[in-house]
Amino acid sequence: MGIGIIDIEYQLGSTLCSTDDYCKDHGIDQDLSSRLHRNASQHYYRSHPKEIFELGVKCVDDILRNNGKKPKDVSYIVYCHTSQANVLPPPFSIVDIIRQSCHLTNSVGFSVSQQNCVSPIHALSILNQLMEREEEDKVAVLVTIDTILLEHLRRISDSGMQSDGASAILIGPSFIAGNEITGISTFNDKKTLHGILDDGSYEESPNYLWNCTSLMRKSMRASGISASSIETVCPQNTHKPSWPIVLNALKIPLARLHDNGLNNIGHVLGSDIAINIKDSGAYKKPGHHLIFSSGIGGCFGSFVLKTNRINRAERA
């Protein structure tokens, strides 16, 4: 029994900001500003200090209520994050605060954070194994919450702008969800990177394009499908100019790239996969959909979402 995505909820920071204004406010020179204008979303979302965790709780509450799930139905709640917002042990950790706030105290809660923006894909791999032992009516919630703690780190070199946001993915058996997560593949680039440099910029991996294409090929092979059958590609919301190159290498038409996040939302760290699957409708639209994420620490992850039919909840 595989796992699938029953539903997704996400929330963005309440303040919509202009990338151009960010460049002016932070004294970014015209050349870099022009490259950022070409390569990144023209807007990003910023949250207020305590708002981001409220958004995470709202995502969990909404997804359970909208799908008629009670606390007793939730076997696992997994919290993923990139920013070091909270590393305290339970009951003071964020995952335990969410459990308490959403009345999920009987659910097993843990966090996955060491893989930066790819942590949710690693969490899906763990849940795929854990859910094999559960009754078919049990579900899991994967919640990702991220905020940029220092504004000068919001810009990703000349490749993107980072947004604050939260998301929740409701995971259940594939025959209930109407889709199946297959071919989960992850990779950590062995080349040592500094990550954040002294001037606050980010060091790019020279292997980025190769890592993207090779890992997505691996996911397609593991799923037993060819590039010609891919209906949608959900990218990470950064490195916009690289995606035509990647898709050309994979022999996937550029028209199949879901680029709304690249153009209009910005990089919401680990929530990118949830946002793009939700907005593209990939978890409801019949076909094979290729999902990708990468992290600043040389982390890469991808999987194929095989969507075959409308899920049981919607049929009801």
C-alpha positions in Angstrom: 0.0 0.0 0.0 1.5 3.3 -1.1 0.7 6.8 0.1 -0.8 9.7 -1.7 -1.9 13.3 -1.1 -5.5 13.7 0.0 -5.4 17.5 0.2 -3.1 20.6 0.7 -3.5 23.9 2.4 -1.0 26.8 2.5 -0.8 30.3 3.8 1.6 33.1 2.9 2.9 35.9 5.0 0.4 38.7 5.2 2.6 41.5 3.8 3.1 41.5 0.0 6.5 43.2 -0.8 8.1 44.3 -4.0 11.4 42.9 -5.1 12.3 46.3 -6.6 11.7 48.0 -3.3 13.8 45.4 -1.6 16.7 46.2 -3.9 16.4 49.9 -3.3 16.1 49.5 0.5 19.2 47.3 0.7 21.4 49.3 -1.6 21.7 46.7 -4.3 23.4 48.0 -7.4 21.6 48.3 -10.8 23.4 45.4 -12.4 22.5 42.9 -9.7 19.0 44.4 -9.4 18.4 43.9 -13.2 19.5 40.2 -13.0 17.3 39.7 -10.0 14.4 41.3 -11.9 14.9 38.8 -14.8 15.5 35.7 -12.6 13.2 36.0 -9.7 9.6 36.6 -8.6 8.8 40.3 -8.7 7.1 39.9 -5.3 7.6 38.1 -2.0 5.6 37.6 1.2 6.7 38.6 4.6 5.2 37.6 7.9 5.1 39.3 11.2 7.1 37.8 14.1 4.5 35.5 15.7 2.2 35.2 12.7 4.1 32.5 10.9 3.3 29.8 13.5 -0.3 30.9 13.6 -0.4 30.3 9.9 1.0 26.8 10.4 -1.7 26.0 13.0 -4.4 27.4 10.6 -3.2 25.2 7.8 -3.5 22.1 10.0 -6.9 23.1 11.4 -8.2 23.9 7.9 -7.0 20.7 6.3 -8.5 18.4 9.0 -11.8 20.3 9.1 -12.2 20.5 5.3 -11.6 16.7 5.0 -13.8 15.7 7.9 -10.8 14.3 9.9 -10.9 14.1 13.7 -7.8 14.1 15.9 -8.2 10.4 16.5 -7.7 9.8 12.7 -4.2 11.4 12.6 -1.4 8.9 13.4 1.5 11.2 12.7 2.2 14.9 12.5 5.6 15.8 11.0 7.1 19.3 11.2 9.6 20.4 8.6 11.6 23.7 8.6 14.7 25.3 7.3 15.1 28.4 9.5 16.3 27.6 13.0 13.1 28.9 14.6 12.9 26.4 17.4 15.2 23.6 18.5 13.8 23.1 22.1 12.7 19.6 23.2 9.0 18.7 23.7 6.8 20.1 25.1 8.4 23.4 24.1 9.2 22.5 20.4 7.1 23.8 17.6 5.9 20.3 16.6 4.5 19.9 20.2 3.0 23.3 20.2 1.2 22.4 16.9 0.0 19.1 18.5 -1.4 20.9 21.5 -3.0 23.7 19.5 -4.7 21.3 17.0 -5.6 18.7 19.7 -3.4 16.0 18.2 -1.8 14.9 21.5 -2.4 11.2 20.6 -0.5 11.5 17.4 3.2 10.7 17.1 5.0 14.0 16.4 8.5 14.5 15.1 10.5 17.0 12.9 12.7 16.7 9.9 14.9 19.7 9.3 18.5 18.8 8.5 17.9 18.7 4.7 16.8 22.3 4.4 14.1 22.8 1.7 14.2 19.1 0.8 13.2 18.0 4.3 9.5 17.5 3.3 10.6 15.0 0.7 12.6 13.1 3.2 9.6 13.2 5.6 7.4 11.7 2.8 9.9 8.8 2.5 9.7 8.2 6.3 5.9 8.4 6.2 5.7 6.0 3.3 7.3 3.3 5.5 5.4 4.2 8.7 2.0 4.3 7.1 2.4 0.7 5.9 1.6 -0.4 9.4 -1.4 1.8 9.9 -5.1 1.1 9.4 -6.4 2.3 6.1 -8.5 5.0 7.6 -5.5 6.7 9.3 -3.8 9.8 8.0 -0.7 11.8 8.6 -0.1 15.6 8.4 3.1 17.0 7.0 3.4 20.7 8.1 6.1 23.0 6.9 6.7 26.5 8.5 9.4 28.9 7.4 10.4 32.5 7.8 13.5 34.5 6.9 14.8 35.6 10.3 17.2 38.2 8.8 16.0 40.4 6.0 19.4 40.6 4.3 19.3 36.9 3.8 16.0 37.0 1.9 17.7 37.4 -1.5 19.1 34.2 -3.0 22.1 35.7 -4.9 20.5 36.8 -8.3 18.3 33.7 -8.5 15.3 34.3 -6.3 13.5 35.9 -3.4 12.4 34.0 -0.3 8.9 34.3 1.0 7.5 33.4 4.5 4.8 30.9 4.6 3.4 27.6 5.9 1.8 24.6 4.4 0.1 21.3 5.4 -0.2 18.2 3.3 -2.7 15.5 4.3 -1.3 12.1 3.6 -3.2 8.8 3.4 -3.3 5.5 1.5 -3.0 6.0 -2.2 -6.3 4.2 -3.0 -8.1 6.8 -0.8 -6.1 9.8 -2.1 -6.6 8.9 -5.8 -2.9 9.4 -6.4 0.4 7.8 -5.4 3.8 9.2 -4.4 6.4 7.2 -6.3 10.1 7.2 -7.1 11.2 9.3 -4.1 14.9 10.2 -4.8 17.2 12.3 -2.7 20.9 13.3 -3.1 23.4 15.4 -1.2 26.1 17.0 -3.3 29.5 15.9 -1.9 31.1 19.2 -3.0 31.6 21.4 0.1 29.8 24.7 -0.1 30.1 27.7 2.2 26.3 28.3 1.8 26.0 31.9 3.1 29.1 34.0 2.3 30.6 36.8 4.4 28.7 39.4 2.4 25.4 37.7 3.0 25.1 36.3 -0.6 24.7 32.6 -1.3 27.2 30.3 -3.0 25.7 28.5 -5.9 26.6 24.9 -6.7 28.3 24.5 -10.1 26.6 21.1 -10.3 23.1 22.5 -9.9 21.8 21.7 -13.4 23.4 18.3 -13.5 22.0 17.4 -10.1 18.5 18.5 -11.1 18.4 16.6 -14.3 20.0 13.4 -13.1 17.8 13.2 -9.9 14.6 13.7 -11.9 15.6 11.1 -14.3 16.2 8.7 -11.4 12.7 9.4 -10.1 11.1 8.7 -13.5 13.1 5.5 -13.8 12.1 4.4 -10.3 8.5 5.1 -11.2 8.6 3.2 -14.4 7.7 6.1 -16.6 9.2 8.1 -19.5 9.6 11.9 -19.8 7.0 11.9 -22.6 4.3 10.9 -20.0 5.0 13.8 -17.6 2.0 16.2 -17.6 3.3 18.7 -15.0 6.7 19.7 -13.6 6.6 21.4 -10.2 9.9 23.2 -9.7 11.5 24.8 -6.7 10.6 28.5 -7.0 14.2 29.7 -7.7 16.7 29.7 -10.6 14.0 30.6 -13.2 16.5 30.8 -16.2 17.7 27.2 -15.4 14.4 25.5 -15.9 14.2 25.7 -19.8 17.7 24.2 -19.8 16.7 21.4 -17.4 13.5 20.6 -19.3 15.2 20.6 -22.6 17.8 18.1 -21.2 14.9 15.9 -19.9 13.0 16.3 -23.3 9.9 17.6 -21.5 8.1 20.5 -23.2 8.5 23.9 -21.4 4.7 24.3 -21.5 4.5 21.6 -18.8 6.4 23.7 -16.3 4.1 25.1 -13.6 5.8 28.5 -13.2 3.3 30.5 -11.1 5.5 30.2 -8.0 8.6 31.2 -9.9 6.9 34.3 -11.3 4.6 35.4 -8.5 5.2 33.9 -5.1 8.9 33.4 -4.6 10.7 30.6 -2.8 8.7 29.5 0.3 11.5 27.1 1.3 10.2 23.6 2.1 6.6 24.7 1.3 7.4 25.1 -2.5 6.3 21.5 -3.2 3.0 21.8 -1.4 2.2 25.2 -3.0 3.0 24.1 -6.5 1.2 20.8 -6.3 -1.8 22.6 -4.9 -1.9 25.4 -7.4 -1.1 23.2 -10.4 -3.9 20.8 -9.4 -1.4 17.9 -9.9 -2.8 15.9 -7.0 -6.3 15.9 -8.7 -5.4 16.0 -12.4 -5.0 12.6 -14.0 -1.4 11.9 -15.2 2.2 11.8 -14.1 3.6 14.9 -12.3 7.3 15.5 -11.6 8.0 17.2 -8.3 11.5 18.7 -7.4 13.1 20.6 -4.6 16.7 21.6 -3.6 18.4 23.2 -0.7 21.3 25.6 -0.1 23.3 22.9 1.6 23.6 20.8 -1.6 20.4 18.9 -0.8 18.2 17.7 -3.7 15.0 15.7 -3.9 12.3 14.7 -6.3 9.4 12.3 -6.8 6.6 11.4 -9.3 3.0 11.9 -8.3 0.8 9.4 -10.2 -2.7 10.7 -10.2 -5.3 8.3 -11.6 -8.7 9.3 -10.4 -10.7 11.6 -8.1 -10.1 10.8 -4.5 -12.7 9.0 -2.3 -13.4 12.1 -0.2 -14.5 14.1 -3.2 -16.6 11.2 -4.6 -18.5 11.2 -1.3 
